Amino acid sequence: MNSTAYAANGLKATGQSTSKVVDYLGSVQNPDGGLPIKPGDSDKKSNVYATAQALGAFAGSSLLTIGPSPIAPRALACPQTATGT
């Protein structure tokens, strides 16, 4: 799965279609939404790492995609203060 997800990143970054990759990833997706490391193995449990790698492909983005973060900013727990030095 990781290699397939990286291939999708490369295709997207170069402006190529990722539809076949996304179709494949969707075809091996488990009912819980996760992806196994190797779909052909006997262990088909969802793997967090493999699933996280594929999120960009499902979202239609690449490692080069720039945009607003989906994570809301938070205030620092220990604000920095000027020391005057």
C-alpha positions in Angstrom: 0.0 0.0 0.0 2.8 2.4 0.9 4.3 2.1 -2.6 1.0 2.5 -4.3 0.3 5.6 -2.2 3.7 7.1 -3.1 3.0 6.4 -6.8 -0.3 8.4 -6.5 1.7 11.2 -4.9 4.1 11.3 -7.8 1.4 11.1 -10.4 -0.6 13.9 -8.8 2.5 16.1 -8.4 3.2 15.8 -12.1 -0.3 16.5 -13.2 -1.2 12.9 -14.1 -4.4 11.1 -13.4 -4.6 9.1 -10.2 -8.1 7.6 -10.8 -6.8 4.0 -11.4 -4.7 4.2 -8.2 -7.6 5.5 -6.2 -9.9 2.9 -7.7 -7.5 0.2 -6.7 -7.0 1.5 -3.2 -10.8 1.7 -2.8 -11.1 -1.9 -4.0 -8.9 -3.2 -1.2 -10.2 -0.9 1.5 -11.5 -2.7 4.6 -15.1 -2.2 6.0 -13.6 -0.1 8.8 -12.1 2.3 6.2 -8.5 1.2 6.7 -6.1 -0.4 4.3 -4.0 -3.5 4.9 -0.2 -3.4 4.3 -0.4 -6.2 1.7 -3.9 -6.9 0.4 -2.9 -10.4 -0.9 -1.6 -11.6 2.5 -3.6 -13.7 4.9 -3.4 -10.8 7.4 -5.8 -8.3 5.9 -6.2 -6.2 9.1 -6.2 -2.4 8.6 -2.8 -0.8 9.2 -2.6 2.8 10.5 0.6 3.5 8.6 -0.6 2.1 5.3 -4.0 3.9 5.7 -2.3 7.2 6.5 -0.1 6.9 3.4 -3.1 6.6 1.2 -5.1 9.5 2.6 -3.5 11.9 0.1 -4.5 9.8 -2.8 -8.1 9.6 -1.6 -8.1 13.4 -1.0 -6.7 14.1 -4.4 -3.6 15.8 -3.1 0.1 15.2 -3.2 3.1 16.0 -0.9 3.4 19.2 -3.0 -0.1 20.4 -2.3 -0.2 23.6 -0.5 -3.3 24.9 1.3 -4.8 25.6 4.7 -4.1 23.1 7.4 -7.1 21.0 8.4 -5.8 21.2 12.0 -7.0 24.3 13.9 -4.2 26.4 15.4 -3.9 26.4 19.2 -2.4 28.9 21.5 1.0 28.1 23.0 0.7 26.6 26.5 3.8 28.6 27.6 3.8 31.9 25.7 7.2 33.3 24.9 8.1 36.6 26.5 10.7 39.2 25.4 13.8 39.2 27.6 15.2 42.4 26.2 18.6 40.9 25.6 
